[in-house]
Amino acid sequence: MDYVDSFIRNYFWVFVLLSLADLIRRLVRHCRKGIRFPALNTVHVRFHESGASGNSNKSLFSRLGGASRCLRVTVTDTEVWIRSFFPFSLIMESDLGHKISLSDITSARMIERAFGRPRVVLEFSLPDGNSRQLSLTLRNPSAFLTALSEPGTHLPL
C-alpha cells in the first residue's frame, strides 16, 4: 500500500501535465481541422434534434463506442450536420462530426429493434471516394427521413 501511495505522490503532477498537454493538443487540432457549422438561424432547417445518440462504422472502437444523448442532428436544404456539443467534440474521437451533402447520401433506412427506439442507418460517400455508415438513435426518426426525402432531394430511401 505504501508503494501505491508513493507512486501517486511522485507521479501525480506528471499525469496532470500529460493530461493537460493532450487536452491542448486536441483543442489545437479541433481549431485547425474541425468542421465549421454555421448558426442555425442562417440556414433553412428542415429537421433538428438535440440529444440524439449514435455511432460510426469507421473502426471497432467507433462501433462499440459512440455518443449517448450528446449529438445534434440537423437537416438543411443542402446538407445533413451531425455534431456533438463542444466539450464532447474534444473528448470523443468517435467519427461523429460530419457535414454531409444531401447528394452524397446513398441510403437512409430505419431499423426497428425489439427493445428501445428504432435506429436510422445513414450511408454516405466521403470526398476521398470511400463510404461511411452512421447509426443514429433519434426521438423522431420518421421526421428525419421525411426531411431527407422532401422535394428537391434525390435520395434512394
SVG drawing of the C-alpha trace seen along z (x, -y; Angstrom):
<svg xmlns="http://www.w3.org/2000/svg" viewBox="-42 -34 50 42">
<polyline fill="none" stroke="black" stroke-width="0.4" points="0.0,0.0 2.9,-2.3 4.2,-1.7 0.9,-2.9 0.9,-6.0 4.5,-6.8 3.8,-6.2 0.8,-8.6 2.7,-11.3 5.7,-11.1 3.9,-10.9 0.6,-12.9 1.9,-16.1 3.3,-14.1 -0.2,-12.7 -1.8,-16.1 0.7,-17.7 0.3,-14.9 -3.5,-15.2 -3.3,-19.0 -0.9,-18.6 -3.3,-16.1 -6.2,-18.4 -4.3,-21.3 -3.3,-19.1 -6.9,-18.2 -8.1,-21.8 -5.4,-22.9 -6.4,-20.1 -10.1,-20.9 -9.4,-24.6 -7.3,-23.7 -9.2,-20.8 -12.6,-20.9 -15.7,-21.3 -17.3,-24.7 -21.0,-24.7 -23.0,-27.9 -25.6,-29.2 -29.0,-27.5 -30.7,-30.9 -28.6,-31.5 -29.9,-28.4 -33.3,-26.9 -33.7,-23.9 -35.9,-21.0 -35.1,-19.0 -33.2,-19.5 -32.9,-17.3 -30.6,-17.6 -29.8,-14.8 -29.5,-12.1 -27.3,-9.0 -25.2,-7.3 -22.1,-5.5 -20.0,-5.1 -18.7,-2.0 -15.3,-3.5 -13.5,-1.2 -14.2,1.3 -13.7,-1.4 -16.3,-3.7 -18.7,-0.8 -18.6,0.2 -18.4,-3.4 -20.2,-6.3 -22.2,-9.0 -25.2,-8.7 -27.6,-11.6 -25.0,-14.2 -25.4,-14.6 -27.2,-17.3 -28.6,-16.2 -29.7,-18.8 -31.1,-18.6 -30.9,-21.8 -31.8,-22.2 -28.4,-21.1 -26.7,-19.2 -27.0,-16.9 -25.0,-18.0 -24.1,-15.6 -22.1,-17.1 -21.6,-16.8 -21.6,-19.5 -18.3,-21.4 -16.6,-19.6 -17.5,-16.2 -16.1,-17.1 -12.7,-17.4 -13.0,-14.4 -14.5,-11.9 -12.7,-10.7 -15.6,-8.6 -16.0,-9.9 -19.3,-11.6 -18.7,-15.1 -19.9,-15.3 -21.2,-17.8 -22.8,-15.6 -24.1,-17.0 -27.5,-15.5 -26.2,-14.4 -23.5,-12.3 -26.1,-10.2 -26.6,-6.8 -29.2,-5.5 -31.1,-6.1 -33.3,-3.5 -35.0,-2.8 -34.2,0.4 -36.8,1.5 -35.4,3.1 -37.0,5.4 -36.1,3.2 -35.6,-0.5 -36.0,-3.1 -35.6,-2.3 -32.2,-3.3 -31.7,-5.2 -28.8,-3.9 -27.3,-6.6 -24.9,-5.7 -22.9,-8.3 -19.9,-8.8 -16.8,-10.6 -14.8,-13.1 -12.0,-10.6 -14.4,-8.1 -14.8,-5.8 -18.2,-5.3 -19.3,-5.6 -22.2,-4.4 -23.6,-6.1 -26.3,-4.6 -28.4,-7.2 -31.0,-6.9 -33.4,-9.8 -36.6,-10.7 -38.4,-11.2 -36.7,-9.1 -39.6,-9.3 -39.4,-13.2 -35.6,-12.9 -36.3,-10.5 -39.1,-12.8 -36.8,-15.8 -34.3,-13.9 -36.8,-12.9 -38.5,-16.3 -39.0,-17.6 -35.7,-18.7 -33.8,-15.9 -32.8,-12.9 -32.3,-10.2 -33.0,-6.5 -34.9,-5.6"/>
</svg>
